[in-house]
Amino acid sequence: MGTTGELTVEIVTQSGVEYQGPVDGVVAPGTRGYLGVRIGHAPLLSSLSTGLVTLHCADGDTFIAVTGGMMEVFDNRVTVLADAAERAAEIDIGRARRAMQRAKERLAAAYTPDGRREVDPERARMALARALNRLHTAEKAGLLGS
């Protein structure tokens, strides 16, 4: 496999194709750290964590918030099968902020003073991570006001 040609990306969720097209490079949140892919990358299969996928394109970067999934790189083609994916421009910032606040409140109330568990703290942490990721994605795209 050479370094000529075109790198294509497809990001798919249960809802359908979220992105499909040529890119100059991809950065994705692997479970052991962010992974960068350019033309000619060796074959790769990686699980993904909640994080930001950055698609480097000739006309600018595209930012997509993903929540888990898998990524395969083979023959200058990157396929992301994400549990959830949302382009920065589609993120409802108000909703993400409300979700972040609810998750913080759930974490704060996870245990009673006598140590009993009131809510599932892991589920609340995951909800907080998703909300923060959506806000971070919107921020990277310049969509958050100062």
C-alpha positions as CSV (number, residue, x, y, z in Angstrom):
1,M,0.0,0.0,0.0
2,G,1.5,3.3,-1.1
3,T,1.1,6.9,0.0
4,T,-0.6,8.0,-3.1
5,G,-4.3,8.2,-3.7
6,E,-7.0,9.5,-1.5
7,L,-8.0,8.8,2.1
8,T,-11.7,8.3,2.5
9,V,-13.7,8.3,5.7
10,E,-17.1,6.9,6.6
11,I,-18.7,7.4,10.0
12,V,-21.7,5.3,10.6
13,T,-24.1,4.9,13.6
14,Q,-27.4,3.0,13.9
15,S,-29.1,6.1,12.6
16,G,-27.1,6.0,9.4
17,V,-24.1,7.6,7.7
18,E,-23.0,10.7,9.6
19,Y,-20.1,11.5,7.3
20,Q,-18.7,10.2,4.1
21,G,-16.0,11.6,1.9
22,P,-12.3,12.3,1.2
23,V,-10.0,13.8,3.9
24,D,-6.3,14.6,4.3
25,G,-6.2,13.0,7.8
26,V,-8.2,11.8,10.7
27,V,-7.6,12.0,14.5
28,A,-9.9,9.7,16.6
29,P,-10.2,8.9,20.3
30,G,-8.9,5.3,20.7
31,T,-9.4,3.7,24.1
32,R,-5.7,4.0,24.7
33,G,-5.3,7.5,23.4
34,Y,-5.9,9.5,20.2
35,L,-5.0,7.9,16.9
36,G,-3.9,9.8,13.8
37,V,-4.4,8.4,10.3
38,R,-3.0,9.7,7.0
39,I,-2.8,8.2,3.5
40,G,-0.7,5.0,3.5
41,H,-1.5,4.1,7.1
42,A,-1.0,0.5,8.1
43,P,-4.1,-1.6,8.6
44,L,-5.6,-1.0,12.0
45,L,-8.6,-2.0,14.1
46,S,-9.2,-0.1,17.3
47,S,-12.0,0.4,19.8
48,L,-13.0,4.0,20.4
49,S,-13.9,5.9,23.5
50,T,-16.0,9.0,24.0
51,G,-14.1,11.9,22.3
52,L,-13.6,14.2,19.4
53,V,-13.0,13.0,15.8
54,T,-11.2,15.6,13.8
55,L,-11.4,15.3,10.0
56,H,-8.7,17.3,8.3
57,C,-10.0,18.5,4.9
58,A,-8.6,20.8,2.3
59,D,-11.4,23.3,3.0
60,G,-11.0,23.2,6.8
61,D,-11.5,20.8,9.7
62,T,-14.7,19.0,10.6
63,F,-15.4,18.1,14.2
64,I,-17.6,15.2,15.2
65,A,-18.4,14.1,18.8
66,V,-18.4,10.3,19.1
67,T,-19.4,8.0,21.9
68,G,-17.6,4.7,21.7
69,G,-17.4,2.3,18.8
70,M,-14.8,0.8,16.5
71,M,-12.5,2.2,13.9
72,E,-11.0,0.2,11.0
73,V,-8.2,1.5,8.7
74,F,-7.6,-0.5,5.6
75,D,-6.4,0.4,2.1
76,N,-6.7,4.2,2.6
77,R,-10.2,3.8,3.9
78,V,-11.2,4.7,7.5
79,T,-14.5,3.3,8.7
80,V,-15.9,4.4,12.1
81,L,-18.8,2.4,13.6
82,A,-19.8,4.7,16.4
83,D,-22.3,4.1,19.2
84,A,-23.3,7.8,18.6
85,A,-21.9,10.6,16.5
86,E,-22.8,14.2,16.1
87,R,-21.3,16.9,13.9
88,A,-20.4,20.1,15.8
89,A,-22.9,22.2,13.9
90,E,-25.7,19.8,15.0
91,I,-25.0,20.0,18.7
92,D,-27.7,21.6,20.8
93,I,-25.4,23.6,23.1
94,G,-28.2,24.4,25.6
95,R,-29.2,20.8,25.8
96,A,-25.6,19.7,26.3
97,R,-25.1,22.3,29.1
98,R,-28.3,21.0,30.8
99,A,-27.1,17.4,30.5
100,M,-23.8,18.4,32.0
101,Q,-25.5,20.1,35.0
102,R,-27.8,17.1,35.6
103,A,-24.9,14.7,35.5
104,K,-22.9,16.9,38.0
105,E,-25.9,17.0,40.3
106,R,-26.4,13.2,40.1
107,L,-22.7,12.7,40.9
108,A,-22.9,15.1,43.9
109,A,-26.0,13.1,45.2
110,A,-24.7,9.7,44.4
111,Y,-24.3,8.7,48.0
112,T,-26.2,9.6,51.1
113,P,-24.3,10.9,54.2
114,D,-24.5,7.3,55.6
115,G,-22.8,5.9,52.5
116,R,-25.8,4.4,50.7
117,R,-25.8,4.7,47.0
118,E,-28.7,6.8,45.6
119,V,-27.8,6.8,41.9
120,D,-25.4,4.9,39.7
121,P,-22.2,7.0,39.9
122,E,-20.7,5.3,36.8
123,R,-23.7,6.0,34.7
124,A,-23.6,9.7,35.9
125,R,-19.9,9.9,35.0
126,M,-20.6,8.5,31.6
127,A,-23.4,11.1,31.0
128,L,-21.0,13.9,32.2
129,A,-18.3,12.7,29.8
130,R,-20.8,12.7,26.9
131,A,-22.0,16.2,27.7
132,L,-18.5,17.6,28.1
133,N,-17.4,16.0,24.9
134,R,-20.3,17.6,23.0
135,L,-19.4,21.0,24.5
136,H,-15.7,20.5,23.7
137,T,-16.6,19.6,20.1
138,A,-18.7,22.7,19.7
139,E,-15.9,24.8,21.2
140,K,-13.3,23.3,18.8
141,A,-15.6,24.3,15.9
142,G,-15.9,27.9,17.3
143,L,-19.6,27.5,18.1
144,L,-19.5,28.5,21.8
145,G,-19.9,32.2,22.6
146,S,-17.3,33.8,24.9
